[in-house]
Amino acid sequence: MTDQKPFPFLTDEPGPLGGQETDQSIPLPNPDEEAKISASEVPEQLPILALRNTVLFPGVVLPITLGRDSSLQLIKDASDADRLIGVVAQRSAQQESPTPEDLYDIGTVAEILKLIKMPDGSRSIIIQGKRRIRITEYVETEPYFRARVEPVVEPEPDENLEMEAHTRSIKELAVQIVREAPHLPSEAAEAIENIESADFLIHFIASNLQEEVKGKQEILATIPLMERAELVLQKLQEELQVMELSEQIRSRVRSDVDEQQREYLLRQQLKAIQEELGETDERAEIEDLRHKAAEKDLPPHAREQVDKELTRLARTNPASPDYAVTRNYVDWILDLPWDRYSQDRLDVTRAETVLNEDHYGLDDVKERILEHLAVLKLKGDMKAPILCLHGPPGVGKTSLGQSIARAMEREFVRMSLGGVRDEAEIRGHRRTYVGALPGRILQGLKKAGTNNPVFMLDEVDKLDSGMRGDPASALLEVLDPEQNDSFNDHYLELDYDLSKVFFIATANYAERIPPPLRDRMEMIEITGYTQEEKLQIARGYLLPRQLERNGLADQNITLSDDALRLLIDGYTRESGVRQLERTIGAVLRGVAKEFATDTLSDTTVDAQDIEDYLGVRKFESDVAERTEVPGVATGLAWTPAGGEILFIEASLSRGSGRMTVTGQLGDVMKESAQAAVSYVKAQADELGIPQDAFRYWDLHLHVPAGATPKDGPSAGVAMLSALVSAYTQRRVRHTLAMTGEITLRGLVLPVGGIKEKVLAARRAGIETVLLPQKNAKDVNEIQEGALEGIKITYVERMDDVIDLVLEEEVLHPPAEYFAIPDEEKRHTGNRNGTVGIDSPQN
């Protein structure tokens, strides 16, 4: 005997397989397959399996859970034989130990498709009905039933219109029931529509009827197919009528219960559930909030607002949406650290030690931070400008803020402003909006838990204004020491004191910070590191950290100074050290692999070993790119990743005096090129350049690395040198690089990024650097060791530049080089010598 539930395809109840991975797809036999099943051989004797609460029909697949030892033995023996069993239903489901008299005479031959062992130790089977049988005599009762059987012979059904009409009606009623019953899956309707065999359709529907065993057994025992079809059709109609009547009753009951009664019933249920769970009711909840507010040290205006909101909360229905909004507002007021401050440790000496432990170099920046802390110690308040650390990526701006927090023993909060374009991100949303929250300033203070953390506003130059307001304008009040003691958040609508917060901003480009915001901050520039500084940082900070991260801290692995220098010059090209740390990590991962596979032969990684871990060198010295052809000058450029060597190339060809500039240059750089050409034309006689060179020769000015946009006036001196070199046929000294802005009056104006440019020149093997005279103060800020092996020459006028950069030797006299026959001049246009800029699309 077994327990069995209805086939899971047409019910929302879990099947008896308990979540096992089984194939529960329903086979849909066509008429030929149905005929094959009906004609299958039936043995003279079969073991008999009794079903307690269902009936198996031919063609139907049924999962069954085995419940008795006799049934387990029966299935085991049948599985080892031909896997055929007889399946009959009990007359009474309550009979635990049925006798042959308790079983029906008509059953079904079934084939065992699968035997499954369940996690709890029980066993289940999947069987498929084949043919109906009649039991003639039981020959054994122990250890399980065995009986003589004979097949039930069914007359061939007539292919007539009446049978077709019955089949179609059965399908329509079954599909209608599936679609109207909320617990039945919609896929069942599609499965029913796809059944072709009339016999299987009747058996499949009968198997899944919400009918007692007696009614299903009646259908199974009915011989003619037409009569079985009429029985199934009758029971489907009864089922449909019951469903319609149930829906009518539910509709009447729903209409009789008004909204007040429904709310009362739900509230009583909620109260009972809360009591079962041990939860307090809303009154106790409000009392807890009052107790929490009484213990909180709130300013008077905030306490008054909390008392007002708690009174309103007590009068509000807990089911009302306003209850949740008010409750959330009170929670935010009580969670903010209004008068909670951490104890500062304003020890300037210790702070200097902490800064030196965490960062190498940056002496000017550290000095300014220590001055700020000293003023704070003496004065006792934060009425001082907000610090803004700006410089290229990877130089330690964010980590400096963390070091300041550690030195002062304050909490550290970082808020990234990159891509923020909504004012509400800073000031919050008003409570009228669904899901409103305070701004990220107050969220950060709640996270810190104190009202005087070190608050870092990271990437302040990445702020963007959109249709929802300008976040930079919202920051004006936050960063103004004269106003931020009464900061007003749109959500809170209460004045909040931010004057004790130590705000630090960071940026990559100071010029991209909105001027009003920049005016409220003290700008501290952090320039790139020299090669020697990078070496010390790698040795003292990056290498130990990467050894720890790669599991080599205890293995006595080290990188030589030559290897680190190679990583700095040959595999990274940046102002900071972020890429350098990743590159060191890549080398150590290769070392870790060798160490784990016992193939490591030396614990010191030298320069010649680097290529084995990282491949070929990525960056070569720019010295190799220089040429001694006239018209090529070496300039210096600043990039966010540090200084770079910039080559300016000028080429002349026969034409009509046109000028073309390429290399994806910006407007300012194009104007520098035009100014350089104008100056050369004005000084043509002094330089020995014939006027025909401007009338009958085209000029092409190109800056390599054309895929990289370039702009700025600092290449003016290099452009002038390249032009004079091309027109005078005198080469530019290949050991010299230059930078500076030029004017039509012949002056050389100062430019920025001097430290990065000078370091780039030294890295490229340049011997002399030409700088504007007014940039001498910038050179004085560079460490003396970084200038070793390089000569700095200052210039004030372009005449000085020409004398310094050009070699004395003239490869081709200009008068001869640019000579044009008179006959050819008559056929060449643009005789006025006007040089226009033609910049092709890049």
N, C-alpha and C positions, 0 to 999 in steps of 0.2 A: 504494500500500500504506500502511496506517495502523496505529498502535498503539491498542489499546482495552482498557479494564478493564471488569469486570462493572458492570452498572448500579448506581449508588451507593445505590439505595434498599434493596437487600438485602445490603449489605456494609458493614463498618466501615472499609474502605480508602478513601482520598481519591479522588474522581472525577477524571477527566482535565482538568476545567476549572480546577483549581488555585485554587479559592476565588473564581472570578468570580461576579458577581451574575447568576445565570441562573435561569430557572424550571425547577426539577427536579421539579415535581409530575407524577404519573403519570396520563395520561388513561385513563379507564376506559370504553371504548366500550360502549354497550348493543347489543343484537342488531341494531337498525336501522342504527346507525352501522357495525357490523362488516360488514353486508351491503353498505353503500355503499362501504366500503374494498375489499371483495372484488370488487365490480363495476367498480372504477375502470379507465379505459382504459390500455392498455399500448402505448407506441410500438413501431414495428417495430425501431428501433435505439436503443440506449442506451449512454452512456459507462459503463464498468465500473470500480468501485472495489473493490480487493481488501482484505479484512480478514485480519489475521494470526492473531489468537487468539480470535476469537469468531464467532458466527453471528447475523445479523439476521433476526428473525421478523416476519411481518406484524402491524401494530398496535402494535409495541413501539417506544418512543422510546429512542434510543441516542446518548450523547455520544461523539465520536471526536476524537482528536488527529491532525492531518495530519502525516506524517513525510517525504514525498518531494516533490520539485518537480513531478513529473508529477501527483501527487494534488492539489497546490495549483492547478495549471493546470486540471485536470478540474473542481474545485469552482467555480473562477472562471467557467469557460465555462458550467457548468450553472446557476449562480446568475443569469447574465445571460439564460438561456433560460427553460425551463419548470421549472427546479429539480428535475427528475426524474433519477435515476441508478440504475444497477443495482449491487447490492452482493452479492458472492460471497465465500466463504471460501477461504483457501489450504489446500492439503492438508498443507503443512509450514510451521510457524511460523518455522523457521530460514531459509527461503528469502528472501534479500534482494531479488532481482530475479526475480520469478516470470514464467513464460511461460504461455500459455493452457493448456498441459498440466498446470501446477501448480495450476490452479483447479478447483473443483467446477463441475458443469454446472448444478445447481439453486441459484438465489439468490433475491433479493427486490428488487422495485422499491421505491425509497425516495424520499421527498420531503425536501429540505433545509429545515429549519425555521428555523435560525439559524446565522449565521457569526460567530465571536467571535475577536477579536485579543487574544492573551494578553500580559501584561506583558513576558515575555521575547522577544517578537517572533514566536513561533510562532502557529499558527492552529488553532482547533478548530471543529467543526461539531456541530450537533444534528440528527439525521435520524429519520424515522419510516417504518417498513416499511409497504407498501401491499398488494402481491400477490406471490405466488410466481411465478417465471419460470424458463424453461429456455433456456439459451444454445444456439443452433443453429449460429452461425458467427461467428468474430471477423473483422471487416472492417478494423480498424486496430489497430496496436500502438504507434504513436508519434503524438503525444507521450504518449498514454495509451491504454488499451484501449477499443475501441468494438466492439459486437457486435450481431448480429441476435438478437432474443429473441422468445419466444412465452409467453403466460400458461399457467400450469399449471391445467388445468381440474379442478375438484374436484367430485365428485358431491354432490348435496344430502344433508345428513345427515338420517337418520331421527329423528323425534321419538319415541323409545321409552324405556322405563324403563331399559334397559341403559346408554344414553348418559347419562341423568340420574344413575344410580348411579356411573358412572365420574367424572363431574364432581364429585359430592359427595365421593367418596373422595379425589380429587386435592386438593380444598380442605382436607379434614380433615388429610391428611398434611402439606401445605404449612404450614398453621397450626401443627401440632404441632412441625415442624422449627423454625419461627421462634421459638416460645416456649421451646424447649429449648436453642437455640443462643445462647450468651451474647453473641456479637458482632453479632447481628441486632437491629434496632430493633423494638419492640413494634408500631409503627405499620404495619409490613409485614403483620401478621396482619389488621388491620382493612381494609387495601387489598385483600387477597386475598378477604376475605369479601364485599366490595362489587362484585366483578367479576360481571357478569351473563352475558356472552357466553361460551359454552363454547369457541369457537374461540380467542378472545383469552386466556381463562384458560390453555389448553394452551400457547399460544405464549409467554405471559408467564412461566409457571413454567419452561418449557423454556429460555428465555433466561437465567434466573437460576440454573439448576442448576450445581452444582460438577462439571461434566462437561467432558471433552475436546471439542475442536472436531469430532472425528470422530463422537462420540455425538450432539452437537447437530445436525450435518448429517444424520445418519440420521433424526432426528425431522422435520427440515424436508423431506426428500425423500420421506417417507411420505405417500401420497396420501389414503387414506380417513381421515376424522377419528377414527373409532373406533380404528383401529390406532395413530394418533398418541397418543390418550388412553391406550391400554394401555402404550405405550412410556414415556410420562411417568410413569404410575403405577408402573411397574416401577422406574424410576430413583429415584423418591422413596422407595420402600420400601428400596432399597439404601442410599440416603443416611441414612435413619433408622436402619437397622441399624448402619451405620458409626459414627454418633454414639453409639448405645447401647454399642457395644463399646469405643469410646474412653473413655467415662465409666467403664466397669467397670475398664479397665486403669489409669486414673488413680487410682481408688479403692484398687485393690490396692497400687499403688506408695506412695500416701500412708500406708496402714496399715503398710507394711513399714518405714518410716523413723520411728524413735522420736524423742522430744523432744531427746535428747542429740545424736543425729546431726544433726538439723535445726539446732540451735543451733551445732554445730561448723561445718556448711557455711555458715551465714549469717555466722558470725564470720570465716571464711576469705575469704568474698566481701567483707565489709566491710574487712578488712585489705588485700586487693588493691586495692579502690577507693581507700582512703586513700593507699596507696603511689602509685597512678597520679596522684592529685591533689596529691601532695607534702605531705600532712598527716601530723602526728606521731601516734604511738600514745599510749595513755593513760599509759604510764609517763613518756614525755617530757613530757606535759602536766602531770603531777604534779610533775615536777622543775622545770618552769617556774614553777609556783605556789610551790614551796619557795624558788626563787631570788628571786621577787618579794617573798615574805614576809621574806626575809633583808635585802633592801634597804629594806623599809618600817620606819619608826621607830614601832614599836608599843609600847604599855605592856605590862608583864610579864604581866598577866592575859589580855590579848588575844593575845599571842604564844603563851602556853601553850595557849590554846584552838585557835589555828590549827594548831599542831604536832599536837595531838590529832586534829583533824578531817582533816588531811592523811594521818596514819597510817591512819585509818579508811578514807579514800578509796582508798588504795593496796590495801587488802584487799577492796574492794567491786567486784563485777562491774560493768563499765561499762554493761551492759544492764539493770541493776537500777534501779528508780525511785529508790532511796535515793542512788544515785550523783549524779543530777542535783540532788537536794535538798541534799546535802552540798557539792557543787561550787558551787552558788549561794550557800550560806551563807558559804563561804570567800571567794568573790569580794566579797561585801558587806563583810566585815571588812577586806579588803585595799583596797577602794575608798574607805572612809571616811577623812576627814582627821584622824586621831587627834591628831597633834602638829604639824600644819601650820597656821601662823598667818601672816596678812598683817601687814606692818609698819604700825602705826598712825601717822597723822600728826595728833598732838594739838596743833594750832596753833589756839588759840581765836580769834585775830584772823582767820585765814583762814576758819575755820568760820563766823564771823559774816558775812564777805564772801560766802561761798557761799550762806548762808541768805537774805541780802538780795537776791542775784542771782536766786534761784529763786522767792522769795515776797515779796509786798508786804504791809506791815502785820504782824499777828500778833506784836506786840512782846513780849507776855508769854510767849507760847509759845517764841519764839526765845531769850528770856532764860533760861528754865528749861532749855532744851536746852544752851545754852552753859555754864550752871552745872554740868550733868551732865558735860559734857566736861572742864571744868576740874577737877572732883573726880577724874575718871578719870586725868587727866594727873598730878595730885599724888600720888594714892594708888597708882595702877598696877593696880588690880583693878576688877572690876565688882560688888562687893558693895554694890549700891545698888538701890533700888526700880525695878521695871519701869515704864517710861513708858506711859501709856494716853492717847491723844489722842481725845477724844470731842467730837462736835459734828454739826451738820447736814451733809447730803451736799454735796459740791462745794466745800468750804472749803480743801482742800489737805492732808488728813491723810496720805494715802498718799504724795503727792509730798514731804512733809516727811521721811519716812523715807528716800526716795531721796536727798534733799539731805544728810541726815546721813551716809549711806554715802559720798557723794562728798566731803564735807568730811573724813572720817576716812580716805579711800582704802581702804575695805573693800568686800568683795563685798556685794551686796544680794539678799536672798531674800524673796519675798512668798508667804505661804500664806493663801489665802482660807478662812475658817471658816464662811462662809454656808451654812446647811443641813446642816452636819456633825452627825450624830447617832450615830456609832459610835465607841466608845472606841478601837477598833483603828486608826482613822484617825490617832490621835495616838501610841499605843503600839505599833502593829503587831500582826500575827497571830503566833501560835506556829507553829513549824516543822512541827507535826503536820498543819496544814491544807494542802490542795492549793493551790498558787499563793501561798503566804504571802510577805509582804514586810514590811520594817520600816515603822514609822510615818512620817508625812509630815515630822516633825521631822528624822529622820535622812536621809530622802530629800532634804530641802532642803539639808542640810549636804554631802551628796555632790554635789549640783548646784553648790553654791558652790565646793567644792574647798578651803575653808579652815575652820578650827574657830572663827573669830571673826568671822563676817559680821554685818551688820545684818539681823536676822530680823524681818520685819513679820508680825504675826498680825492679818490684816485682818478686819473685821466680827466681832469677838469677841462682840458682843451678839447675833449671829444663831445662836450655838450652840444645839443642841436635843438633848434627851436622848430616847433611844428604848429599845427592848427589848434593845439590844446594849450598854448601858452609857451612862454620862454622860461625853461628851468634855470637859466643863468640869472635871470632877474629875480627869481625866488631865492637864489643863494645870496643876493646882496644883503638881505637882512640877517641871514645866518652868519656871514663872515664880517659883518661890521661890528667892531667892539663897542660902539656907542649905541647900537640898537638891539643886539642879540640877547640882552638881559630880559627882553619881553617879546620873544618870538611867539608868533600866533599861528598855530596849525589850523587848517580849515576844518579838520575833523574834531579836534579838541575844543577849539574856540575859547581857549584859556591861555593867558600869557605864561610862557615857559622860559625859565632862565637858562640861557646857553652860555653865559659869560664865563663859566668855569671850565668849559670844554676846551681842550687844547686842539684846535683845528690845524691840520696840515694838509695842503693841497699838493698834488703832483701833476705834471704836464710834460709832454714831449716837445711841444711847440708853444713858446710863450706868446708869440704873436697871434695865435689862434684863440687865446682867451679873450672874451669880450672886454673892452677897455674899462667899463665901470667896475667889473669884477676884478680885473687886474689891479686897478687903483686901490682896492681894499686889502691887497696882499703885498707882502715883501718878497720880491722875486730873488731866489737864490739859484744861480746856475750851477749845474753839475756837469762838467765837461767829461769827455771820454778819457779813458785810462791810457797811459803810455805803455810801451811794451814791457818795461821793467816793472811797472805797477801791476800789469796783468800777470807777470810771472810770479810776483809775491802773493797776489790774491790766489792764483792757482795753487801755489805751494802751501799757503797757510790756511785756505778756506775751502776751495773747490775740491781739491784732491782728497783731503780727509773725509769730506761729506760723501763723495762718490765711492770711496772705498767702503764706507759704512753701508751705503745703499746697495752695493753690489756684493756684499758678503765677504769682502776681502780685508776688513779692518784688522783681523788678527793674523793675516798671512804674510806680513812684512814685505808687501809689494810696493814698489815705488817707481815713479817716473823721473827720469833725469831732467836737469834743466835744459839740455839741448832738445830733448823730446818735447818739453813744454813750449819752448820757443818755436819749434817747428809747428806745433798745433796752433800757436798764436798767429804766426805769419803765413803758414801754408795752408791751413784748413779753416780758419775763421777770418772774417773781415768785418769787424764791428767796433763800436765805441765802448760798449759794455762787455760783460763777461758771460752773458747767458748762453750764447752759442758755444763759447769755450767750455763751459761746464758740461753741456750735452756731448761735446766731442770727447772730453775726458771720460765721460760715462761710457761712450761707445768703445773706447780703447779698453777700459776696465772690464766691460762685458766680454770682450774677446779674451782677455787674460783669465777671467773667471771660467770661461769654457775650457781653456787649456788646463787650468788648475783642476777642474772637476774631472777631466779625462786623463789626468796624470801625464800630460804631454808638455808641461811647463818646465823649461830647462834653466831659466834664470829669473830671479825675482826683481830684476831691474829692467825697466823698459826704456831703451835708448832711442835716439832719433832714427837710426836705421831700421828699427822694428815697427815704427808707426805705419809705414805703408802696408805691412802685412795685416794690420787691423782695419785701416781706413781706406785702403786703395791709394791711387795716385794722388799727388798733391793737387789741391783745387786752385790755389792762387800762386802765381809766379810773380817775381819781382817785376815792376813796371819798367825797370831799366831796359829790359830786352825789347820793349815796344818803341823806344826812341829811334829816331832816324836822323841822319845828317843831311837830309834833303832840304833845300831852302823852302820856307813857307810852313814849317812845323814848329810850334812852340809848346812848351810844357807848362800848363797851368795847374792850379790847386783848387779843389772844390770841397765844399762841406756837404755831407749827407747825414741823415739821421743815424747811420751806422758808423759814422766817423769820417775822417778826411780821406780824399781820393786824389790820385793823379789824373789830370784832365788834359788831353792833347787837343790842340787847335790846329787844324790843317787848312791851308790856303792854297788853292790851285788856280793858275791862269791859263786861259785858252783863247784862241782867236775868236773874235765875235764882235759884238756891238756895244760893249761897255755895261752889260747887265751883271747883276750880282745875285747869286743864289746861296741861301743858307739852309743847311740840312742838319739833322741830328736831333729833331724834335725839341727845338729851342722855344722858350717862352718869349713873350713880348719884350720884357726887360732885356733879355740877352740879345734879341734882334736889334734893339735900339743901341746897345753897346757896340754891336758890329757896325751899324750905320755911323756912329760917332767915330769909331776907329778909321773907317774909310774917309770920312770928311777931314779928319786930322791929317791923314796921309796925303790927301789931295792938296790940303792947304800948305803942307810942308814939302811938296814934291820937289821944288827947286833946290831947297837946302839938302834934300836927301839924294838928289841926282836922278830923279825919276822923270822920264819924258812924259809929256801930256798924252802922247799917243797910247801909253799904257792904259789910260782910263777910257779912251775913246774907242779903241779897236781891239781890246782884250776883255773877255768875260772873266769875272771873278767868282769862284765857288769856295765858300767857307763852310767847312764841315767839322762837327764835333763827334768823334766816334762814340760807340755804344748808343746807336740811334734809337734803340727800343726803350731807353730810359729818358723820361722827360727831364729837361734842364732849364733852369731860369736863374735870374739874379745878375747883378752888375759886376760881380767880382772877377769875371773872366775878361774884363775890358783890356787890362794890361797885356794878357796873353794874346788876345785877338790882335791888338796893335802890333805886337812883336811878330806874329805870324804874317800879317799883311806887309809890314816893312821888309821882312825877310824875303817874301815872295817878290816884291816889286824891286828890291835892290839886289836880289840874287846873292845875299849874304846869309849864311846859315846861323841859326840860333844856337848858342852854346848848349851842348847836350847835358852838361852837369848842373844846369840852372833851372829852377822852377820859380813861378811868380804868381802873384794875385794882387788885385786892386781894381778899383773903379776909375775910369778916365772921364775927363770932361773936355769940351771943345776948347777950353782955355789952356789946355795942356797940363792940367793938374792931375795928380794921382790921389784919390780919396780913400779913406780907410774902409775896411770891410770886416765882417765877423768870422767866427770860427777859426781864429788864428792858431790856437793850440792844436786842433785837429789837423789843420792843413800842414803845419810844420812837422807834426809827427808822421803824417803820410809821406812827406818829402824825405824824411830820414829813413823811413821804412823802405822807400823805393831806391835808396842809394844816391839821392841828390846831394851835391856838395854845397850849393849856394841857394838860398831862398831870397827872393826879392819881395819886400813888403813895403806898404805905404809907411811914411814916417810917423803918422799919427797912430799906427798900430804897435809902436815900441812898447807902450805900457802893457799890452797884452802878452808880449814875449816875456816881460819881466815876471809874469805870473807862472811861467812854465819852469818846472824844476830844472836845475842846471844839468843834472845827469842826462835828462832827455834831449839836450841840445848838443851832446858830445858828438863831434865829427861833422858838424854842419855849421855853415857860416850864414849869418843873417845880414842882409844889406838893405838899407832903407832908402827910399826914393820919394821925391816930392813932385817932380815934373816928368812928363813923358820923354823929354829930351834926354834926361838921365837914363831912362829905361833903355832907349835905343842904343846909347853908348855902351851900356853894360851887357846887354843880352846878345848883340850881334858880333860875329867874328869879323876880323879885319879883312880877311880874304874875300874877294868878289869872284864868284864862279863864272859869271857872264856879265860883262858891262851892260847896264840897263839900256844905254843908248843904242847898242847894237842888238841886244836881245829883243827889244820892243820895236825895232825899226820896221816900218810898213812901206812898201813901194807906193809911189804916188798913184799909179794906175789902180791899185787895189783899194786905195783910200776912197776913190770916186765911187766905188760900188759898195761901200760900207756905210750903214746908217748910224744914227745916234752920234753925230759929230760933236755935239755939245759936251760930251763926256758926262752926261747925267747917269749916275749909278742908282738903279732902283732895286729894291729887294724882291726877289722872287723865291718864295718859300713853298716848295711843293708839299702836297698832302703826304703825311707820314702814315 
